[in-house]
Amino acid sequence: MGSWPGGIGAITLFVGDLEAAKRFYREVFGLPVAFEDDDSAVFDFGNTIVNLLKATAAPELIEPAVVAPPEAGSRLQLTIKVDDVDATCAELASRGVALLNGPMDRPWGIRTASFRDPGGHIWEIAQ
C-alpha cells in the first residue's frame, strides 16, 4: 500500500454561489484560480488544493451520501498557520472579512481567530 496515508492533496468544498466563493478566495487569500469549469474553481494552497464545487454538482461525487445545506451548521474547520494572528486579522479586515471570533489565546497554547467563507465553511488562522 506504499506510504498510507499520504498528505492531503485536495479538499472539495460545496458552495451555493460559485462566483461569490471565487471572488472571496481571490480577494481574501490573494490566490489566482488554478483551474475552473462551469461547476468548479480550484485554488492552490501549496501542498493542498481547495476545489470549490457547486453544491448542485456534488451529489454525483458523494452519492449515496447527501449534500447538507449551509443551515445545517458547520461540520469542519480549516486551519492555516500564520506568523502573527493579530496582523493577519487586520489584513483580513482590510479585505472585508468579518471575524467570527478572536484573536484570542486558547487554553492549549496557541492564538487563533476564525472567519466564514460565502459557502459557510469556517477558516481558522493560528500562530
N, C-alpha and C positions, 0 to 999 in steps of 0.2 A: 504494500500500500504506500510505500515511499514515506515522505515526511507528512504524516497526518497528525493533527490538522496543520495546514499551511496558513499563511497570512490571509486576512480578509481582503479579497480583491475588489469586490463591488458590494454596494448597498443600494437597493432599489427602494425608493420612497414613492408611495402612491399619492398623487396630487389631484385635486379637483380642477384647478386652474393652472394649466401648464405655463401659459405666458406670464402670469404673476409670479409663479415659482421661479422661472428662468430669470426674470428681472431681479428678483430678490437675491438669488445666488450670484448673479453677475455683480450687482451693486454692493451687497453686504460682504461677500467673500473676495470680491475683486478677481474672480476667475472667468476666463472665457469658456464658452460652450465648446467642449471637445468633440462632440458628436450630437446630431439631432435628427429626428424624423418627425412625422406628423403626431406621434404618440409619446415621444420621449426627448429628453435632453440630458446629456452626460457632462459632469464636471469632474475634473481630475484633481484630487486632493493629495497627490503624491503617490503613496503606496496603495491608495484606495480610490476607486471612482464612485461617485454618487450619481445614480441614474434616477432622474425624476420621470416617473411614468404616469400617464393619465390613468386615473382610477378606473375609467371605463375600459381600458385595455388590460387591466390587471387580472381579471378573472381567468383568462386563458392561461396565465402564468402560474396561478396558485390553486386552481380547481382540484379537488372539491372544496377546499377552504374558501371562505368568503372575504371580500374586502370590507373592512369595518369603516363606517362613516366617521369623519373627524369628531362628531359629537360624542362618540363612544368613549373618548378620553385617551390620554396618552399611554402607550404601552412600551415606549422605549425612550432613551435619551442618548444622543450622540455627543461625545466629548472631544474637544480639541484642546491640546496643550498650548499654553501661551506663556510668555516670559513675565507679563505684567497684566493681571486681570483688570486692574483699575484703568490703565492706559487703553486696553482693548475695549473696555466698556465705553470710554469716552469716544473712541473711534467709531464704535457701533452706533452710538447716539448721533454722531455727526452724519451717519448714513441712514438715519431714520428708524433705527431699531429700538423698540421698547423692551426693556428687560422685564422678565417675569420675577426675578429675584436677584439679589446681590448688587454689588460684590459683597461677599461675606466669607468669614473664616469658618470652615467646617470643623466639627469635633475631631475628625480623622486627620487633621493637619494640613489641609490644602485650602486655598482661597478660590472661590468659584462665583460664577454668575450664569444665569440661564435666559434664553430667549426662544421665541417660537417662529418658525417659518410660515409662509402663507398656507401650507398644507396641514398645519397643526403639529409638525414634528418639533420636538424640543432639542435645542442645541445648548450645550454647556461649554463654557470656557473655564479652564482650570490651570492654576500655576502651582 
